[in-house]
Structures are given as C-alpha cells and as structure tokens.
Amino acid sequence: MSDLWRPLFRSVTPPTLLLIGLALLWEGAVRAGLTPPSIAGPTTIVDTLVADRTTIWHHLEPTLLTTSLGYLLGSGVAVAIGLCVYVIRWLEQPVLTAATVLSSIPMLALAPVLLIWLGVGMTMRVVLTAIVCAFPVLVTIVQGLMVVPREASELFQSLAASDMQRFRLLALPNALPFLFLGLKIAAPLAVLGTLIGEWTGAEQGMGVYMIAAMFSLQADRLWSAVTIVSVLSALAYGYIALIERLTIAPELLDGEVGR
C-alpha cells in the first residue's frame, strides 16, 4: 500500500469497524425486543431499501441535484469573497461580522423568508443550501490567506516578490489546507440545508419522503430515509477528504491545521 493511501486506510478502518459493531448490537437489541416498535432494525431497513428502491430514487435524485448545486454555489461565492478580502484587507472584519450574523440565524427561521422571497421551487432550496455552506468555507479561506508564516513572509519580502508571486507561491498554498477544512465541514451541512428546504416546501426529495413516512407512521421507511441521508452526508465528507488527499502534499496535511 502506497504512502498516499495508508493514512486514509488507517483513518477509515476504525470507524467502519465501529459502525459494523453498532449495527450488530442494534439488530440484536431489536430482535430481543429491547427497543420500542418505532425503531427498525438494520435488516428491516435493508429490506425496505430494496423493496422501495424505485420510490427512494425518485426522491433521492432531486436531493442530490439540489445539494450539489447549493454546495458549489455557496463554496464558490465564499472563495470569491475570501479572495476579495485578501486583496482589500480592511474588508476582513466587516465581511466576517456579516457572515457571523447571517450564520447565527436558524435555518428553520430563514427557510420561510426565502420561501416568500423566491417561491416554492429548486431556486429557494439551492439558495438556502448555499447560505448554509458559505460560512465555514468563507471563514477558513480568509484565515488561510491571512495567517501566513512570518518567516516565509519575510523571505518573500527580502526576495522582492511581487504581490502575485506572494499570492500564488505563498498565500494560496498556505490556504489550501484551511480551505479543504471548510469544504469538509460544509459538505454534510449541504445535505442538511437541502432537507430543511424540502421540509419547508417541495414536491419530491428525501425530505418529502421522510415527512410522508413520519405522518403515515411507517417507521421502516423513516429509518431507511435517515440511513440514506446519513450515508449521503458521510460520502460527501469523504469525497472532499479524498480530493484533499490527492491534491495537497502529505506534509501539509500533517501541518498546522487541526493540530
């Protein structure tokens, strides 16, 4: 196994084994009658996923589309604002303050406002998802661009590097680990933002599927939806983590971020 994949394998194996162990305990508790009837076991969930796969895919497809579009839009806008802050330094405090205020508004309170403004449709759900994703990406990209090692900054200054050279060779590489940290945080939030948008108003989507299962007291379908959404969030995070592993040098991944 190459040095690139060995750390990834070590990080994935323990949680996978833990999940398998919890699933076995969960199934044993359900079969022993230790859980209420509203809790479906793993085997029941799998059977429901297989039997209801056509309906599930009908609702999963728009959720995937909304999540992807909202994530790309929110992350792209956040990166663009972060670059503007890097160029115009005095914007840092106002931008971060405004982003903090916006992120402090509960999503369930923001969704009806967007619903009135943008109407019932994919646009509202994409915008809501984008707003949810933008804050962690914006904060991390600004931090990464601004927090440059002093020794490296002094070296570039002594070499009379241009502003573009300082950005391309110093600020941007330093910001990449921070940026990917924000992107990884935003990936599961994108799924959550989409679900809240679908709960507020949508004709199809995993949020609609969950609400229908809840009001019809179909515990097996509800737990199947919860399982799909959880797996989707985990895959979104893992996909960004994989891109990070393939993009950034291992020595940078083991550097300051997260330490």
Legacy VTK file of the C-alpha trace (Angstrom):
# vtk DataFile Version 3.0
C-alpha trace
ASCII
DATASET POLYDATA
POINTS 259 float
0.000 0.000 0.000
1.414 3.386 -1.021
2.204 6.142 1.424
-0.662 8.161 -0.070
-3.386 5.640 0.751
-2.041 4.172 4.003
-3.112 7.127 6.231
-6.529 7.147 4.552
-6.929 3.412 5.191
-5.928 3.842 8.834
-8.449 6.667 9.284
-11.339 4.785 7.625
-10.920 1.319 9.136
-11.638 2.060 12.845
-14.934 3.944 12.265
-16.037 1.276 9.766
-15.453 -1.498 12.296
-17.216 0.568 14.954
-20.266 1.048 12.735
-20.414 -2.668 11.965
-20.262 -3.458 15.675
-23.006 -0.942 16.495
-25.201 -2.342 13.700
-24.836 -5.864 15.124
-25.720 -4.633 18.624
-28.654 -2.675 17.201
-30.001 -5.710 15.354
-29.574 -7.902 18.434
-31.449 -5.410 20.622
-34.340 -5.214 18.137
-34.617 -8.996 17.831
-34.519 -9.363 21.629
-37.382 -6.903 21.993
-35.320 -4.353 23.917
-36.318 -1.458 21.658
-39.710 0.196 21.035
-41.638 -0.732 17.857
-40.827 2.668 16.347
-37.161 1.647 15.946
-36.479 -0.519 12.900
-33.526 -2.884 12.841
-30.754 -2.856 10.227
-32.161 -5.903 8.382
-35.611 -4.276 8.199
-34.025 -1.090 6.876
-32.137 -3.011 4.179
-35.311 -4.884 3.157
-37.200 -1.587 2.902
-34.426 -0.010 0.830
-34.594 -2.892 -1.627
-38.395 -3.056 -1.795
-38.881 0.719 -2.051
-35.853 1.467 -4.238
-37.831 2.985 -7.128
-39.637 5.478 -4.915
-36.471 6.234 -2.977
-34.530 7.032 -6.161
-37.411 9.235 -7.332
-36.914 11.337 -4.187
-33.127 10.989 -3.940
-32.349 12.391 -7.394
-33.599 15.978 -6.752
-31.969 15.953 -3.319
-28.594 15.102 -4.862
-29.017 17.811 -7.501
-30.020 20.497 -5.001
-27.236 19.541 -2.599
-24.592 19.638 -5.338
-25.737 22.960 -6.803
-26.078 24.621 -3.400
-22.695 23.343 -2.275
-20.932 24.554 -5.406
-22.694 27.923 -5.319
-22.054 28.568 -1.631
-18.440 27.423 -1.761
-17.727 29.378 -4.944
-19.177 32.605 -3.563
-17.302 32.132 -0.284
-13.975 31.614 -2.073
-14.595 34.659 -4.274
-15.343 36.818 -1.215
-12.262 35.427 0.517
-10.075 36.463 -2.409
-11.600 39.954 -2.314
-10.783 40.165 1.399
-7.193 39.153 0.642
-6.883 41.974 -1.890
-8.764 44.579 0.186
-7.595 43.833 3.724
-9.909 46.270 5.504
-12.893 44.177 4.357
-11.904 41.296 6.631
-13.671 42.412 9.799
-16.907 43.677 8.154
-17.218 40.564 5.978
-16.616 38.121 8.827
-19.006 40.036 11.081
-21.745 39.980 8.450
-21.148 36.272 7.793
-21.321 35.502 11.515
-24.615 37.366 11.870
-26.073 35.550 8.860
-24.902 32.139 10.093
-26.426 32.768 13.528
-29.934 32.854 12.013
-31.516 29.388 12.443
-32.063 27.666 9.119
-35.640 26.809 10.040
-36.297 30.529 10.538
-34.506 31.512 7.327
-36.294 28.988 5.111
-39.778 30.603 5.296
-38.275 34.001 4.451
-36.599 32.560 1.349
-39.820 30.729 0.522
-41.748 34.016 0.444
-38.970 35.767 -1.466
-38.093 33.089 -4.045
-41.229 30.944 -4.039
-41.597 27.172 -3.885
-39.030 25.650 -6.189
-35.473 24.463 -6.535
-34.091 28.021 -6.522
-35.128 28.532 -2.905
-33.622 25.232 -1.804
-30.373 25.850 -3.677
-30.006 29.329 -2.159
-30.722 28.005 1.344
-28.133 25.254 0.898
-25.616 27.772 -0.456
-26.087 30.058 2.564
-25.544 27.135 4.920
-22.340 26.090 3.119
-20.828 29.529 2.649
-19.933 30.405 6.253
-17.418 27.632 7.111
-15.746 27.957 3.705
-15.507 31.742 3.994
-14.035 31.701 7.494
-11.426 29.067 6.678
-10.317 30.582 3.359
-9.915 34.025 4.949
-7.962 32.551 7.838
-5.735 30.558 5.495
-4.976 33.541 3.268
-4.264 35.883 6.170
-2.338 33.594 8.513
0.943 33.204 6.643
4.104 32.002 8.480
6.165 35.043 9.408
9.468 33.501 8.323
8.126 32.713 4.863
6.606 36.194 4.551
9.922 37.808 5.467
11.721 35.593 2.946
9.418 36.645 0.102
9.810 40.263 1.161
13.593 40.006 1.111
13.428 38.471 -2.371
11.287 41.420 -3.545
8.486 39.112 -4.661
5.541 40.710 -6.423
2.030 40.635 -4.992
1.001 37.960 -7.495
4.036 35.836 -6.614
3.263 36.156 -2.909
-0.313 35.077 -3.553
0.470 32.215 -5.932
3.514 30.786 -4.172
2.835 31.618 -0.522
-0.713 32.632 0.431
-2.606 30.176 -1.794
-0.628 27.020 -0.866
-0.867 28.031 2.787
-4.644 28.484 2.460
-5.411 25.149 0.783
-5.480 23.016 3.983
-7.708 25.632 5.627
-9.965 25.734 2.568
-10.412 21.974 2.479
-11.234 22.007 6.178
-14.088 24.402 5.453
-15.197 22.382 2.427
-15.328 19.204 4.517
-17.409 20.934 7.188
-19.754 22.369 4.557
-20.352 19.065 2.738
-22.669 17.462 5.359
-24.246 20.871 6.021
-25.257 20.984 2.362
-27.336 17.836 2.846
-28.942 19.324 5.953
-29.735 22.584 4.175
-31.384 20.694 1.325
-33.524 18.655 3.706
-34.724 21.779 5.518
-35.601 23.356 2.182
-37.565 20.250 1.209
-39.360 20.183 4.561
-40.421 23.789 4.012
-41.866 23.222 0.578
-41.156 20.690 -2.164
-42.971 18.109 -4.240
-40.234 15.493 -4.131
-36.977 14.885 -2.314
-35.692 12.859 0.620
-37.119 15.491 2.967
-40.579 14.929 1.453
-40.080 11.160 1.707
-39.173 11.474 5.398
-42.169 13.707 6.202
-44.551 11.315 4.415
-43.134 8.324 6.295
-43.357 10.151 9.616
-47.012 11.215 9.249
-48.030 7.781 7.988
-46.225 6.136 10.953
-44.087 3.979 8.670
-41.046 3.506 10.867
-39.231 1.279 8.385
-39.416 3.891 5.621
-38.472 6.686 8.014
-35.380 4.839 9.237
-34.489 3.985 5.647
-34.584 7.683 4.774
-32.465 8.541 7.820
-29.940 5.893 6.764
-29.719 7.231 3.209
-29.269 10.813 4.383
-26.588 9.765 6.879
-24.702 7.793 4.235
-25.022 10.694 1.805
-23.536 13.114 4.347
-20.678 10.732 5.123
-19.946 10.194 1.418
-19.965 13.947 0.781
-17.421 14.462 3.550
-15.332 11.500 2.391
-15.335 12.683 -1.220
-13.913 16.075 -0.267
-11.405 14.397 2.053
-10.288 12.174 -0.827
-9.830 15.184 -3.120
-7.828 16.843 -0.363
-5.621 13.763 -0.018
-4.972 13.706 -3.762
-4.416 17.466 -4.059
-2.339 18.505 -1.060
1.081 17.166 -0.165
1.040 14.870 2.913
3.433 17.133 4.814
0.928 19.991 4.501
-1.940 17.777 5.653
0.050 16.924 8.762
0.846 20.577 9.435
-0.833 23.247 11.488
-4.483 22.706 10.503
-6.279 20.592 13.049
-3.201 20.362 15.260
LINES 1 260
259 0 1 2 3 4 5 6 7 8 9 10 11 12 13 14 15 16 17 18 19 20 21 22 23 24 25 26 27 28 29 30 31 32 33 34 35 36 37 38 39 40 41 42 43 44 45 46 47 48 49 50 51 52 53 54 55 56 57 58 59 60 61 62 63 64 65 66 67 68 69 70 71 72 73 74 75 76 77 78 79 80 81 82 83 84 85 86 87 88 89 90 91 92 93 94 95 96 97 98 99 100 101 102 103 104 105 106 107 108 109 110 111 112 113 114 115 116 117 118 119 120 121 122 123 124 125 126 127 128 129 130 131 132 133 134 135 136 137 138 139 140 141 142 143 144 145 146 147 148 149 150 151 152 153 154 155 156 157 158 159 160 161 162 163 164 165 166 167 168 169 170 171 172 173 174 175 176 177 178 179 180 181 182 183 184 185 186 187 188 189 190 191 192 193 194 195 196 197 198 199 200 201 202 203 204 205 206 207 208 209 210 211 212 213 214 215 216 217 218 219 220 221 222 223 224 225 226 227 228 229 230 231 232 233 234 235 236 237 238 239 240 241 242 243 244 245 246 247 248 249 250 251 252 253 254 255 256 257 258
